[in-house]
Amino acid sequence: MPRRSTAPEQSARPVSTLEKIGDPGAHVLSFLHGEDLGRALTVWPSRHVYTSMAMVVNFPQGEGASWLASALPFLAPAPARRSTGAVLRALGPPVAHRVADEVASLPPRLVLEVVHELGGAPVSEWVRRWSVKPRLAVHLPGIAAQALQQGDKTVVKALGAVNVDRNAALLQAASRNLGRAVTRLVRAGADPRAMGPDNCTPMFLAVSQGQVDAIKALVAAGIRPDEAVYEGQTSLFVAVRQNQGGAIEALSQAGSDLQAPGPEGLTPMRLAVERGMDRAIAALVACGIDPHEVLAGGDRYMDLAARTGQAAAITALHTAGASVDAAAPGRWPPVYTAARNGHADAVTALHGTGADMNARGAFNVPPVYIAARRGHADVIRALAAAGADLQATGPGNTTPLFVAARHGHANAVTALAHAGVHPDGPAQGGFAAVFAAARSGHVDAIGALRAAGANMNALGPYNETPVYVAAQYGQYRALKALLAARANPNVLGPDGATALFEAARNGHTAIVSALLHAGAHPDVTGPGGGTALFEAAKVGRAELVRVLLYGRANPNGSGGDGLTPLEAAVRHGRVDAVNLLVAAGAELPTGGRGGRTVFHVAAIRGDAPAVTAALQSHRAQLNWKDTDGWTALHLAARLGHARVITALNAAPEADMNAAGPGGSTPAHLVVAGGHTQATEALVATGRARFWLPNHQGKTAHSLAQGQEPALQAVIPPAPDRSANRCCVVS
């Protein structure tokens, strides 16, 4: 005799096909299970059924009973069950009992049918057998509830003999919508407020499952419709949370207050809308709730559904007559609200109701614009599918693509491009979207635009390129992304400046380095005629000067006003820049252009040996002033280079008290700078006068007030002129 296959169940052949097989033998049935087996047993000849049932004894312990029990719910009509019962009786009590044990876990309605039609023993014997087995006893309350509902006195009597828990039976009756059973159990002493597992009451079970008959029976048994049935919630709120429209209508008929707020302060209708409970919404509207009601704060229910993204609520409210386009006073159209909050499903639902997909909201902004601004790619796709205008502009005539790129929403950029928006289309003031991404430094957006075919060398209205804009605003990562996309670094931008010049002028060292590595020309002049190196030297950006020199920038290149980078650094006292330029071979100034000499360069650098050498070759320029009025000694004093002061003093003709701008002498500068050692060097010359006033009448002595005591101690006292005064004796 074949054994039943242990492989996973496979779909059986249709019964009509089985009938055509003819008489293949009963063993075929052993390969069927559940519904397939039940259908086959119903239509096959009785002799095959009998033979198949006989095979139960050859199954391993318990398997045959499970196999047969799996088919019982699907045996139809009842005569098929009766014939099966006859087979079981013929096979004897052991097999019948095993099948009975499997029957206990079937739906109670079927259990009652089976115990009467397949009963291999009296009903009371089956019930008693189940009651002593914990695995099976848990099913008795449900069987009892079904028996009471059907008025099955035989089963009720048998269950009474084993003392089935009435409260447990009541919970089963409530959850199965057995209204008559509820009434009979309450009359028999069951507590209508009994707590079951997880603190569930009969009313909670009935309401949460929409069991209207049970709800009515429990209300008739004394349960008030507005009393708390689960964790402080009334029956109405449980029904709303479970989307049970029938339960809501039953509770409304029982007098439940449809406007009373729940524990969270929400009314049932507001809770239904926020949770997207469409059947609950329909039931509440049918019971008298106005779907157009304006809530506290100015929202209407449709606004609330759009903001929370509840597509089902939108459809239900529209069906109930709520408008999908008209905005409440001070509110935005629902489609704008849904787009703003990123609810693509809500947008689709609104489209399905006929809502205007281009209805503008705050600041006259269209839905697609706000979706792009916030990076809601799913919403953009939903709007595109709904036929919305994807080029509808927002503030400043800005397009959705431009605003998505400006805020770095690469997914929104991609969604717009896939929907047909041209990546190079004018977006704002003649600037394409790639300019927005470059200025804001959004690498992902640049990548998305590149993938969509955007031109990385697009020109703006003033001849800017994306590379120029990234360099101007210091967006290093964006610039690297553009250069990786083969953007040209040498395009002349506004006023003829290149990206390299603009980056140098703004002090963006890393960007200058990246541009040089990408092939940018280092010596192209900017609007004022100066090179990038000149701009860096003038403001003393030493690291930037180093990077440019490493990139083969000409240390003697042209600069503004006819100055070289070195002369500009000397003029502005940029010591580190001067040192770097001299080390790179910059030509030393020889005077004439602005009065800057080799002495000025040496003074700024603090290079005393260079001063000594210059005294041999350029002695005549020792006391020359530059165009700002400073001598080399002034610069050495201001920068605190004591050795340079000593070297300059070696020349008797060196003017130790030359007046510079504002009448400041070297003594004023060295004291004001707090340079103690340089002050000592100046005092050691024996020629510096610390008591001379500047144009404000201040002397070096007065400037020393507040300086370190060590510095004050170095300054010689002012000479006593009282001894030279003439005395008149009367």
C-alpha positions in Angstrom: 0.0 0.0 0.0 1.5 3.4 -1.0 2.6 5.8 1.8 1.5 9.4 1.7 4.3 11.6 0.3 6.2 13.7 2.8 7.1 16.3 0.1 5.5 19.8 0.3 1.9 19.9 -0.8 1.4 20.3 -4.5 -1.7 21.6 -6.2 -4.1 18.8 -7.1 -5.5 18.2 -10.5 -9.0 19.5 -11.0 -11.8 17.2 -9.9 -13.2 17.1 -13.4 -9.9 15.6 -14.5 -9.9 13.1 -11.7 -13.4 11.9 -12.8 -12.1 11.3 -16.3 -9.3 9.0 -15.0 -11.9 6.3 -14.5 -10.9 3.8 -11.8 -7.2 4.3 -11.1 -7.3 2.9 -7.6 -7.8 4.4 -4.2 -4.1 4.9 -3.6 -4.3 8.1 -5.6 -6.2 9.7 -2.8 -3.3 9.3 -0.4 -1.3 11.9 -2.3 -4.0 14.6 -1.8 -4.5 16.8 1.2 -6.9 19.4 2.6 -9.4 20.9 0.1 -8.2 18.7 -2.7 -8.8 15.6 -0.7 -12.2 16.8 0.5 -13.3 17.5 -3.1 -12.1 14.2 -4.3 -13.8 12.3 -1.5 -17.0 14.1 -2.3 -17.2 13.1 -6.0 -15.4 9.7 -6.2 -17.2 6.4 -6.0 -17.9 5.1 -2.5 -15.7 2.1 -2.8 -12.6 4.3 -3.4 -13.6 6.4 -0.4 -14.0 3.3 1.8 -10.6 1.9 0.6 -8.9 5.2 1.2 -10.3 5.5 4.7 -9.0 2.0 5.4 -5.5 3.2 4.6 -5.6 5.4 7.7 -4.5 2.4 9.8 -1.3 2.1 7.8 -0.2 5.8 8.3 2.3 6.5 11.1 0.8 7.3 14.5 -1.5 10.3 14.2 -0.7 11.1 10.6 -3.7 9.4 9.2 -6.1 11.2 11.5 -4.6 14.5 10.6 -4.8 13.6 6.9 -8.5 12.8 7.1 -9.3 15.7 9.4 -7.7 18.1 6.9 -10.4 17.1 4.4 -13.4 17.3 6.7 -14.1 21.1 6.3 -14.3 20.6 2.5 -16.5 17.5 2.4 -19.8 18.5 0.7 -22.5 17.7 0.8 -23.3 16.4 4.2 -23.9 12.8 2.9 -20.2 12.6 2.1 -19.5 13.2 5.7 -22.0 10.6 6.8 -20.5 8.0 4.5 -17.1 8.9 5.9 -18.5 8.5 9.4 -19.7 5.0 8.5 -16.2 4.2 7.4 -14.8 5.4 10.7 -17.2 3.4 12.7 -16.2 0.4 10.7 -12.6 1.0 11.4 -13.2 1.1 15.1 -12.8 3.4 18.0 -9.0 3.9 18.0 -9.0 5.5 14.5 -12.3 7.3 15.2 -10.8 8.8 18.4 -7.7 10.0 16.7 -9.9 11.7 14.1 -12.1 13.1 16.8 -9.0 14.7 18.4 -8.1 16.4 15.2 -11.7 17.5 14.8 -11.6 19.5 18.0 -9.4 22.2 16.4 -11.7 22.7 13.4 -14.1 25.8 13.3 -16.8 25.2 16.0 -19.6 25.3 13.4 -18.0 22.4 11.6 -17.2 20.6 14.9 -20.9 20.4 15.6 -21.7 19.0 12.2 -18.8 16.5 12.5 -19.6 15.2 16.0 -23.1 14.4 14.9 -22.3 12.9 11.5 -19.0 11.2 12.2 -19.5 10.4 15.8 -17.8 7.1 16.5 -19.0 7.5 20.1 -21.7 9.5 21.8 -21.2 13.3 21.8 -20.8 13.3 25.6 -17.9 10.9 25.3 -16.1 13.1 22.7 -16.5 16.2 24.9 -15.3 14.4 27.9 -12.3 13.1 25.9 -11.5 16.6 24.8 -11.9 18.1 28.3 -9.1 16.0 29.8 -6.5 16.9 27.2 -5.2 20.5 27.7 -4.3 20.8 24.0 -8.0 20.2 23.1 -9.7 21.7 26.1 -8.9 25.2 24.9 -11.4 24.7 22.0 -14.4 23.8 24.2 -15.5 27.4 25.0 -15.8 28.1 21.3 -17.7 24.9 20.7 -20.0 25.8 23.6 -20.7 29.2 22.2 -21.5 27.8 18.8 -23.8 25.1 20.4 -25.7 27.8 22.3 -26.0 29.9 19.1 -27.5 27.0 17.3 -29.5 25.7 20.2 -27.8 22.3 20.1 -29.0 21.0 23.4 -27.1 17.7 23.1 -23.7 19.4 22.9 -24.7 22.1 25.5 -25.7 19.3 28.0 -22.4 17.5 27.3 -20.4 20.7 27.8 -22.2 21.4 31.0 -21.1 18.1 32.4 -17.4 19.2 32.1 -18.0 22.7 33.5 -16.9 24.8 30.5 -15.9 28.4 31.6 -18.9 30.6 30.8 -16.8 33.8 30.5 -14.4 32.1 28.1 -17.4 30.9 26.1 -18.8 34.5 26.1 -15.5 35.9 24.8 -15.6 33.3 22.0 -19.3 34.1 21.2 -18.4 37.9 21.0 -15.5 37.3 18.7 -17.6 35.0 16.4 -20.7 37.3 16.2 -22.9 34.8 18.0 -25.5 37.2 19.3 -27.9 34.6 20.7 -25.0 32.8 22.4 -24.0 36.1 24.0 -27.5 36.6 25.4 -27.8 33.0 26.7 -24.4 33.1 28.3 -25.1 36.3 30.1 -28.4 34.9 31.3 -26.5 31.8 32.5 -24.2 34.0 34.6 -21.4 35.0 32.4 -19.8 38.4 33.1 -20.3 40.8 30.1 -17.2 42.7 31.3 -15.0 39.7 31.8 -11.4 40.1 30.9 -9.8 37.6 28.5 -6.2 37.3 27.3 -4.5 40.6 26.8 -7.2 42.4 28.9 -9.7 42.0 26.1 -13.4 42.3 27.0 -16.2 40.7 25.0 -17.2 44.2 23.8 -13.7 44.9 22.6 -13.6 41.6 20.7 -17.0 42.2 19.1 -16.2 45.8 18.1 -12.7 45.2 16.9 -13.9 42.4 14.6 -17.1 44.2 13.5 -19.4 41.6 15.0 -22.7 43.6 14.9 -25.0 41.0 16.4 -22.6 40.5 19.3 -22.4 44.2 19.8 -26.2 44.6 20.0 -26.4 41.6 22.4 -23.8 43.1 24.7 -25.4 46.5 24.7 -28.7 44.8 25.5 -26.8 43.0 28.3 -25.9 46.3 29.9 -22.7 47.4 28.3 -22.9 51.2 27.7 -21.7 52.2 24.1 -19.4 55.0 25.5 -17.7 53.1 28.4 -14.1 52.2 28.1 -13.6 48.7 26.9 -9.8 48.6 26.3 -7.0 50.7 27.8 -9.2 53.7 28.3 -10.7 53.5 24.8 -14.4 53.5 24.2 -16.0 51.0 21.8 -16.4 53.7 19.2 -12.7 54.5 19.1 -11.8 50.8 19.0 -14.2 50.4 16.0 -12.5 53.4 14.3 -9.0 52.1 14.8 -10.1 48.7 13.4 -11.9 50.4 10.5 -15.1 48.6 11.4 -17.9 50.5 9.7 -20.7 48.2 10.7 -19.6 48.4 14.3 -19.6 52.2 14.2 -23.2 52.2 12.8 -24.3 49.8 15.5 -22.8 51.9 18.2 -24.3 55.0 16.8 -27.7 53.4 16.9 -27.0 52.4 20.5 -26.5 56.1 21.4 -22.7 56.5 21.2 -21.4 60.1 21.0 -19.8 60.6 17.6 -18.1 63.9 18.6 -16.6 63.0 21.9 -12.8 63.2 21.9 -10.8 60.2 22.9 -7.7 59.8 25.1 -5.5 61.5 22.5 -7.9 64.5 22.2 -9.1 63.5 18.7 -12.6 63.0 17.7 -13.6 59.7 16.0 -13.8 61.3 12.6 -10.4 63.0 12.9 -8.8 59.8 14.1 -10.4 57.9 11.1 -9.0 60.5 8.7 -5.5 60.5 10.2 -5.4 56.7 10.2 -6.9 56.4 6.7 -9.8 54.3 7.8 -12.1 54.5 4.8 -14.9 52.3 6.0 -14.9 54.1 9.3 -15.1 57.5 7.5 -18.0 56.3 5.4 -19.9 55.0 8.4 -19.3 58.2 10.4 -20.5 60.3 7.5 -23.6 58.0 7.1 -24.3 58.6 10.9 -24.3 62.4 10.5 -20.7 63.7 10.6 -20.2 66.6 8.2 -17.2 65.8 5.8 -16.8 69.6 5.1 -16.4 70.6 8.8 -13.6 73.1 9.5 -11.6 71.9 12.5 -9.7 73.8 15.1 -6.7 75.4 13.5 -8.5 75.9 10.2 -8.0 72.5 8.5 -10.8 70.5 6.9 -10.8 66.7 6.8 -9.6 66.7 3.2 -6.6 69.0 4.2 -5.9 66.6 7.1 -6.0 63.5 4.9 -3.6 65.2 2.4 -1.2 66.3 5.1 -1.0 62.8 6.7 -0.9 61.1 3.3 -4.0 58.9 3.8 -5.0 58.0 0.3 -7.9 55.8 1.4 -9.2 58.7 3.5 -9.0 61.1 0.5 -11.1 58.7 -1.6 -13.6 58.1 1.1 -14.0 61.8 1.8 -14.4 62.6 -1.9 -17.1 59.9 -2.1 -18.8 61.6 0.8 -18.8 64.9 -1.1 -15.8 66.7 0.2 -14.0 69.0 -2.3 -10.5 68.0 -3.5 -9.6 71.5 -4.9 -11.1 74.2 -2.8 -8.7 75.2 0.0 -9.9 76.2 3.4 -9.3 79.9 4.4 -5.6 80.4 4.9 -4.8 76.8 3.8 -3.3 75.3 0.7 -5.0 73.0 -1.9 -4.9 69.4 -0.8 -2.6 68.4 -3.8 0.0 71.0 -2.7 -0.2 69.8 0.9 0.3 66.2 -0.1 3.2 67.1 -2.4 4.8 69.2 0.2 4.7 66.4 2.8 6.0 63.8 0.4 2.8 61.6 0.1 2.9 60.2 -3.4 0.0 57.8 -2.8 -2.1 60.8 -1.6 -1.2 62.7 -4.8 -2.3 59.7 -6.9 -5.5 59.4 -4.9 -6.3 63.1 -5.5 -5.6 62.7 -9.2 -8.1 59.8 -9.2 -10.7 62.1 -7.7 -10.1 64.7 -10.5 -8.1 67.2 -8.4 -6.1 69.9 -10.2 -2.5 68.7 -10.2 -1.1 72.2 -10.8 -3.1 74.0 -8.0 -0.6 76.4 -6.4 -0.1 76.8 -2.7 2.1 79.0 -0.4 3.8 81.9 -2.2 2.1 80.8 -5.5 4.3 77.7 -5.6 3.0 74.7 -7.7 3.0 71.1 -6.3 5.9 69.9 -8.5 8.1 72.8 -7.3 7.6 72.1 -3.6 8.1 68.4 -4.2 11.4 69.2 -6.0 12.4 71.7 -3.3 12.0 69.0 -0.6 13.4 66.1 -2.6 10.2 64.0 -2.9 11.1 62.0 -6.0 8.1 59.7 -5.6 5.8 62.6 -5.6 7.4 64.0 -8.7 6.8 60.7 -10.4 3.2 60.6 -9.3 2.6 64.2 -10.5 4.3 63.3 -13.9 2.0 60.3 -14.2 -1.0 62.6 -13.4 0.0 65.0 -16.2 1.2 67.9 -14.0 3.3 70.7 -15.6 6.8 69.8 -14.6 8.2 73.1 -15.7 5.9 75.2 -13.6 8.0 77.9 -12.0 8.1 79.1 -8.4 9.6 82.2 -6.8 12.1 84.1 -8.9 10.9 82.2 -12.0 12.8 79.2 -10.7 12.0 75.8 -12.3 11.6 72.6 -10.3 14.8 71.1 -11.8 16.8 74.2 -10.7 15.5 74.2 -7.1 16.1 70.4 -6.8 19.7 70.9 -7.9 20.2 73.9 -5.7 19.2 71.9 -2.6 21.1 68.7 -3.6 18.2 66.4 -4.2 19.7 64.1 -6.8 16.8 61.7 -6.7 14.4 64.6 -7.6 16.7 65.7 -10.4 16.7 62.2 -11.8 12.9 61.9 -11.5 12.4 65.1 -13.4 14.9 64.2 -16.1 13.3 60.7 -16.5 9.9 62.5 -16.8 11.2 64.5 -19.8 12.6 67.7 -18.3 15.6 68.8 -20.3 18.7 69.1 -18.0 20.0 72.2 -19.7 16.8 74.1 -20.0 16.9 77.7 -18.7 16.1 77.5 -15.0 16.7 80.9 -13.4 17.9 84.1 -14.9 19.5 82.2 -17.8 21.4 79.8 -15.5 21.0 76.0 -16.1 20.4 73.7 -13.1 24.1 72.6 -13.1 25.0 76.1 -11.9 22.8 75.8 -8.9 24.4 72.4 -8.0 27.9 73.9 -8.5 27.3 77.0 -6.4 25.7 75.0 -3.6 28.4 72.2 -3.7 26.0 69.3 -4.3 28.1 66.6 -5.9 25.2 64.1 -6.1 23.1 66.5 -8.0 25.9 67.2 -10.4 26.2 63.5 -10.9 22.5 63.2 -11.6 22.6 66.0 -14.1 25.6 64.5 -15.8 23.8 61.2 -16.1 20.9 63.0 -17.6 23.1 64.5 -20.3 23.6 68.0 -18.9 26.4 70.1 -20.4 29.2 70.5 -17.8 30.5 73.5 -19.8 27.3 75.4 -20.1 27.6 79.2 -20.2 25.7 81.5 -18.0 24.4 85.0 -18.9 27.7 86.6 -18.0 29.9 83.9 -19.6 30.3 82.0 -16.4 30.8 78.2 -16.5 29.9 75.8 -13.7 33.6 75.4 -12.9 33.9 79.1 -12.5 31.0 79.3 -10.2 32.3 76.4 -8.1 35.7 78.1 -7.8 34.1 81.4 -7.0 32.1 80.0 -4.1 34.8 77.7 -2.8 32.9 74.4 -3.6 35.9 72.0 -3.7 33.9 68.7 -4.0 31.6 70.2 -6.7 34.6 71.5 -8.7 36.3 68.0 -8.5 33.0 66.4 -9.8 32.9 68.9 -12.7 36.5 68.4 -13.6 36.0 64.6 -13.5 33.1 65.2 -16.0 35.7 66.8 -18.3 34.6 70.4 -17.7 37.1 72.9 -19.2 39.0 74.8 -16.4 40.3 77.5 -18.8 37.2 79.2 -20.1 37.3 82.9 -19.6 34.5 84.0 -17.3 33.2 87.5 -16.4 35.7 90.3 -17.0 38.0 87.8 -18.7 38.9 86.0 -15.4 39.4 82.3 -15.3 38.3 79.9 -12.6 41.9 79.8 -11.3 42.1 83.6 -11.0 38.7 83.7 -9.2 39.7 81.0 -6.8 43.0 82.7 -6.0 41.3 86.1 -5.5 39.0 84.5 -3.0 41.7 82.5 -1.2 40.5 79.0 -2.1 43.8 77.1 -2.0 42.5 73.6 -2.5 40.5 74.6 -5.5 43.5 76.3 -7.0 45.5 73.1 -6.6 42.7 71.0 -8.2 42.5 73.4 -11.1 46.3 73.3 -11.7 46.2 69.5 -11.7 43.4 69.6 -14.2 45.5 71.7 -16.6 44.5 75.3 -15.7 46.9 77.9 -17.0 48.6 79.5 -14.0 49.6 82.9 -15.6 46.4 84.1 -17.2 45.7 87.6 -16.0 42.6 88.8 -14.4 40.5 92.0 -14.8 43.1 94.3 -13.2 46.0 92.8 -15.2 47.4 90.8 -12.4 48.0 87.0 -12.3 46.6 84.6 -9.7 50.1 84.7 -8.1 50.0 88.5 -7.9 46.6 88.3 -6.1 47.8 85.7 -3.6 51.1 87.6 -2.9 49.3 90.9 -2.4 47.1 89.6 0.4 49.8 87.4 1.8 48.3 84.0 1.3 51.5 82.1 1.7 50.1 78.6 1.2 48.3 79.7 -1.9 51.6 81.3 -3.2 53.4 78.0 -2.5 50.7 76.1 -4.5 50.9 78.4 -7.5 54.7 78.4 -7.6 54.6 74.6 -7.4 52.1 74.7 -10.3 54.8 76.6 -12.3 53.3 80.1 -12.0 55.8 82.8 -13.1 57.2 84.5 -10.0 57.9 87.6 -12.1 54.6 87.6 -13.9 52.7 90.8 -14.4 50.6 92.3 -11.6 48.3 95.2 -11.1 49.6 98.8 -11.4 52.8 97.5 -13.1 54.0 95.7 -9.9 55.4 92.2 -9.8 54.1 89.7 -7.2 57.2 90.3 -5.1 56.8 94.1 -5.2 53.1 93.7 -4.2 54.1 91.4 -1.3 56.8 93.9 -0.2 54.5 96.8 -0.4 51.9 95.1 1.8 54.4 93.6 4.2 53.6 90.0 3.4 56.7 88.4 4.9 56.0 84.7 4.1 55.0 85.5 0.6 58.2 87.5 0.1 60.3 84.6 1.3 58.6 82.2 -1.0 58.9 84.4 -4.0 62.5 85.2 -3.4 63.2 81.5 -2.9 61.5 80.8 -6.3 63.8 83.2 -8.1 61.7 86.4 -8.2 63.7 89.3 -9.3 64.6 91.8 -6.5 63.4 95.3 -7.0 66.0 97.9 -7.7 64.0 101.0 -7.0 62.2 103.3 -9.3 58.8 101.6 -9.3 57.1 102.9 -6.3 60.4 103.3 -4.3 60.6 99.7 -3.3 64.2 98.5 -3.1 66.2 95.5 -2.1 66.4 97.0 1.4 62.6 96.8 1.7 62.6 93.2 0.6 65.4 92.3 3.0 63.7 94.2 5.9 60.4 92.4 5.4 62.2 89.0 5.2 64.3 89.8 8.3 67.4 89.0 6.2 70.3 90.8 7.8 73.0 89.4 5.5 71.0 90.6 2.5 71.0 94.1 4.1 74.8 94.0 4.5 75.2 92.9 0.9 72.9 95.6 -0.4 74.9 98.2 1.4 77.8 97.3 -1.0 75.7 97.5 -4.1 72.7 99.7 -3.5 73.8 102.0 -0.7 72.2 105.0 -2.3 68.8 103.5 -1.8 69.2 103.0 1.9 66.7 105.7 3.0 64.4 105.5 0.1 60.7 105.4 0.9 58.1 103.4 -0.9 55.0 105.0 -2.2 53.3 104.4 1.2 56.1 106.5 2.9 58.0 103.6 4.6 61.8 103.1 4.7 63.4 99.7 5.1 64.0 100.6 8.8 60.3 101.4 9.3 59.4 97.9 8.0 62.1 96.2 10.1 60.9 98.0 13.2 57.3 97.3 12.6 58.0 93.5 12.1 60.4 93.3 15.0 63.5 92.3 13.0 66.3 93.2 15.5 69.2 91.9 13.4 68.1 94.0 10.3 68.0 97.1 12.5 71.5 96.4 13.6 72.6 95.8 10.0 71.1 99.0 8.8 72.7 100.9 11.7 76.1 99.9 10.2 75.6 102.6 7.6 76.2 106.0 9.3 73.8 107.6 6.8 70.9 105.4 7.8 68.1 107.7 9.1 67.1 106.2 12.5 64.4 108.8 13.1 62.8 109.1 9.6 59.1 110.1 9.8 56.7 107.8 8.0 52.9 108.0 7.6 51.3 109.8 10.5 54.7 111.0 11.6 55.6 107.6 13.0 59.3 107.0 13.5 61.0 103.5 13.8 60.8 104.1 17.6 57.0 104.5 17.5 56.6 101.3 15.4 58.9 99.1 17.5 57.3 100.1 20.8 53.7 99.9 19.4 54.4 96.4 18.2 55.7 95.3 21.6 59.0 94.0 20.1 61.4 94.0 23.1 64.5 92.7 21.3 64.0 95.0 18.4 63.6 97.9 20.8 66.9 97.0 22.4 68.6 96.9 19.0 67.2 100.4 18.2 68.3 101.8 21.5 71.8 100.2 21.0 72.2 102.4 17.9 72.4 105.4 20.1 70.8 107.5 17.4 67.1 106.7 17.8 65.0 109.3 19.6 62.2 107.9 21.6 60.8 111.2 22.7 59.8 112.5 19.3 56.0 113.0 18.9 54.0 111.7 15.9 51.2 113.7 14.3 48.9 112.9 17.2 51.5 114.2 19.7 52.3 110.7 21.0 55.9 109.7 21.8 57.3 106.2 22.0 57.4 106.7 25.8 53.6 107.3 25.9 53.0 104.3 23.6 55.0 102.1 26.0 52.3 102.5 28.6 50.5 99.2 29.0 53.3 97.2 27.3 55.3 94.6 29.1 57.5 95.9 31.9 60.6 94.4 30.2 59.9 96.6 27.2 59.3 99.7 29.3 62.7 99.1 31.1 64.6 99.1 27.8 63.4 102.5 26.6 65.8 105.3 27.6 64.4 108.2 29.6 63.6 111.4 27.9 66.4 114.1 28.2 66.0 116.7 31.0 65.9 120.0 29.3 65.5 122.1 32.5 69.2 122.5 32.8 69.4 124.5 29.6 66.7 127.0 30.7 67.8 130.6 31.7 67.0 131.7 35.2 66.1 135.4 35.9 67.2 136.7 39.3 65.4 139.7 40.6 
